[in-house]
Amino acid sequence: MKKLISKRGLTNFFILPSKNHNKLAQYFTISDFAIGLHPDYDDLYKYGLCPLKTYDYMFYKLPILFIGNKSYLDIESEGIFESKFNNQSSFIKSLNKINYMSKNDLKKLGTLNYNIVQLNNSPDSISRKFMEIFKGCLD
């Protein structure tokens, strides 16, 4: 990845080494976008539950370059760019698109992602859904 960034002259990218989860929020707040990886449905757990990471990225208002099949997320958002797994031209096209976007446009896309999380996956929304599921059992 570092070689690709250097070779293509992409200026808006930096790569983080592994970090503890409690440190990630600091990085999310200064990032313009995030990359999620999910190559195949059968590998859901192999890559650290990427869909959960994706919701973290969305909560922090980050647009996402999602490598793999976005349909596994069941999320439709203009703030999620999709690149096919092991497809270099698709990946480079998405990187270039993100690289040439203004920070303001990236923030708008990140806000779309945040709104989806708040609508569908906020603690209040999840509590309401939980109560709907178990309503008959609690009476």
C-alpha positions, 0 to 999 in steps of 0.5 A: 500500500505504501508503494502504491501511494508513493508511486501514484503520488496520492497525497491524502493518505496515511497508513496506521499501524495496529492500534488499541480500540480506545486509541482509534477514536483519536485517529478517526476524528482526524481521518478523511476516510477509512478502508474496510475489507471484507473479501467473501461472505465465508470469511466474515470472521477472519477479518476482525468482523469488518462490518462492525468496524464499518459501523465504527467508521460510519459513526465517526462520519468517515466515508469508506472505501469498502474492498469486497462485496458491499452487499454483505453490509446491507447498507446503501450510502453514497458515502461507501465506495466499493472496490472489488477484492483483488481487482487493482484497477477498481481499487486504484480508480476508487483511491483516485476518486477519493484523493481528488475530492475536497475535504468538504465533499468527503465530510458530506459523504461521512455525514450521510454515513453517520445519519444511517448509523443514527437512524438504524443502529443508535442505542435508542434504535436498537433498544426499540427494535429489541423491545419490538421483538420481545414485546409479547414475551415481556407482557 
